[in-house]
Amino acid sequence: MNRRRADTVVGFLVAAVLIIGGALSWDAYQQRQAFEEMGSMMGMSMGAVHGTNPLWYVLGTLLVSAVIGGGYLVVRDDLTGTDVPDHSQDEVESATARESAKSPEIQPNEAINPESQPQARVLDLLPEDERRILKPVLSSPGITQIELRDRSDFSKSKVSQTVSTLERRGLLYRERQGRTYRIYPSDDLQEKQMN
């Protein structure tokens, strides 16, 4: 399940909980009002007779919504992190055409020779999200994490998480600069690029 679809499903679930909880709260409020009217007409208090206090429904609704929404946000990256975004076929073909125009040495129908194009081979073996981070680093060594976030169109945390993964694999390294990092391809990857 891709992230957009998961967000939509959880959003509808939270909305359903809020609507049902609101309806139950309203019903409990109306029952309480009816009992109080009946008690005032009889001249006695009906406090012990009415049902659940509507405030409990409101608090329960908010708690359940917070648990569902918060729980989803905690596991969101784990559930949807490895999936490729759901694109229409036209978008995929358009992106492929743009990529082949950017790098004329790699044609989609040609077999990639790992000896002559080691970078292309490395990029082919990586998942899509890691490829979207590594390509700009290879084309612009020393790129900042902020620029990388803008180019990859990922969130700040996704960029940081993916850069850490690539750094652990030895494909790149980062150097602190002020409040951000400058990111460089690893020495091995740069040597292969020079050859």
C-alpha positions in Angstrom: 0.0 0.0 0.0 1.5 3.3 -0.9 1.7 6.3 1.4 -1.0 8.3 -0.2 -3.5 5.5 0.0 -2.6 4.6 3.6 -3.0 8.3 4.6 -6.4 8.3 3.0 -7.6 5.1 4.7 -6.4 6.3 8.1 -8.0 9.8 7.5 -11.3 8.2 6.7 -11.1 6.0 9.8 -10.4 8.9 12.1 -13.2 10.9 10.4 -15.6 7.9 11.0 -14.6 7.7 14.6 -15.2 11.5 15.0 -18.6 11.3 13.3 -19.8 8.3 15.3 -18.5 9.7 18.6 -20.1 13.0 17.8 -23.4 11.3 17.1 -23.2 9.3 20.4 -22.3 12.4 22.3 -25.2 14.3 20.9 -27.6 11.4 21.6 -26.4 11.2 25.2 -26.8 15.0 25.6 -30.3 14.9 24.3 -31.2 12.0 26.7 -29.8 13.9 29.6 -31.8 17.0 28.7 -35.0 14.9 28.4 -34.4 13.4 31.8 -33.8 16.8 33.4 -37.0 18.2 31.8 -38.9 15.2 33.1 -37.4 15.6 36.5 -38.2 19.3 36.7 -41.8 18.5 35.6 -42.1 16.0 38.4 -40.4 18.3 40.9 -37.5 16.0 41.7 -34.0 15.3 40.5 -33.4 12.5 38.0 -29.6 12.6 38.4 -29.2 9.0 39.2 -31.5 7.8 36.4 -29.8 9.3 33.3 -27.4 7.4 31.2 -23.7 8.1 30.5 -22.5 11.7 30.7 -22.0 13.1 27.2 -18.6 14.4 28.2 -17.4 10.8 28.4 -18.3 10.2 24.8 -16.5 13.3 23.7 -13.4 12.4 25.6 -13.5 8.8 24.4 -13.9 9.9 20.8 -11.0 12.3 21.1 -8.8 9.6 22.7 -9.7 6.9 20.1 -9.0 9.4 17.3 -5.7 10.4 18.8 -4.6 6.8 19.3 -5.4 5.8 15.7 -3.9 9.0 14.2 -0.8 9.0 16.5 -0.3 5.3 16.2 -0.4 5.5 12.4 2.1 8.4 12.3 4.5 6.4 14.4 4.5 3.4 12.1 3.8 5.3 8.8 7.3 5.2 7.5 7.7 1.5 8.3 4.5 0.6 6.6 4.9 2.7 3.5 8.7 3.5 3.3 9.7 0.9 0.7 6.8 1.3 -1.7 7.1 3.3 -4.8 4.5 6.0 -5.2 1.5 5.1 -7.3 1.9 6.9 -10.6 -0.2 6.6 -13.7 1.5 5.1 -16.8 1.8 8.5 -18.5 3.7 9.9 -15.6 6.1 7.0 -15.6 6.7 7.2 -19.3 7.2 10.9 -19.0 9.7 10.5 -16.2 11.6 7.8 -18.2 11.8 10.1 -21.2 13.2 13.0 -19.1 15.8 10.7 -17.5 16.9 9.3 -20.9 17.2 12.9 -22.2 19.3 13.9 -19.1 21.8 11.0 -19.5 22.3 10.2 -23.2 25.0 7.6 -22.4 22.4 5.3 -20.9 19.7 4.2 -23.2 16.8 2.1 -21.9 17.2 -0.6 -24.5 21.0 -0.9 -24.2 22.5 -3.4 -21.8 24.5 -1.6 -19.1 28.2 -2.5 -19.0 29.2 -2.5 -15.4 32.8 -1.9 -16.3 32.2 1.3 -18.4 29.3 2.7 -16.3 29.7 1.6 -12.7 27.5 4.4 -11.4 24.5 3.4 -13.5 25.0 -0.2 -12.2 24.9 1.0 -8.6 21.9 3.2 -9.2 20.0 0.3 -10.9 20.5 -1.9 -7.8 19.1 0.7 -5.3 15.5 1.2 -4.4 13.7 4.2 -5.9 13.9 6.4 -2.8 17.6 5.8 -2.4 18.2 6.5 -6.1 16.3 9.8 -5.8 18.8 10.8 -3.1 22.0 9.5 -4.6 21.6 10.9 -8.2 21.7 14.6 -7.1 24.7 13.8 -4.8 26.6 12.2 -7.8 25.8 15.1 -10.1 26.5 17.8 -7.5 29.0 16.6 -4.8 28.8 18.8 -1.7 25.0 19.4 -2.0 23.4 20.4 1.2 20.6 18.3 2.8 18.2 21.2 2.3 18.9 21.3 -1.4 18.7 17.5 -1.5 15.2 17.7 0.1 14.1 20.2 -2.6 15.4 18.1 -5.5 14.1 14.8 -4.2 10.8 16.1 -3.1 11.0 14.1 0.1 10.3 15.3 3.7 13.2 16.4 5.9 13.0 13.2 7.9 12.9 11.0 4.8 16.0 12.7 3.4 17.8 12.3 6.7 16.8 8.7 7.1 17.8 7.8 3.5 21.1 9.6 3.7 21.9 7.7 6.9 21.1 4.4 5.1 23.3 5.2 2.1 26.1 6.4 4.5 25.9 3.1 6.4 26.3 1.3 3.0 29.4 3.3 2.3 27.9 5.0 -0.8 28.2 8.6 0.5 29.4 10.6 3.5 28.3 13.9 5.0 30.1 16.8 6.7 28.5 19.2 9.1 28.2 22.7 7.9 26.3 25.0 10.3 22.9 23.7 10.9 22.9 21.3 7.9 25.2 18.8 6.2 27.0 18.8 2.9 26.8 15.4 1.3 29.4 13.8 -0.9 29.7 10.5 -2.8 32.0 8.0 -1.2 35.6 7.9 -2.5 35.1 4.5 -4.2 32.0 5.8 -6.0 33.8 9.0 -7.1 36.8 7.0 -8.4 34.5 4.8 -10.4 32.9 8.0 -11.8 36.3 9.3 -12.9 37.2 6.1 -14.8 
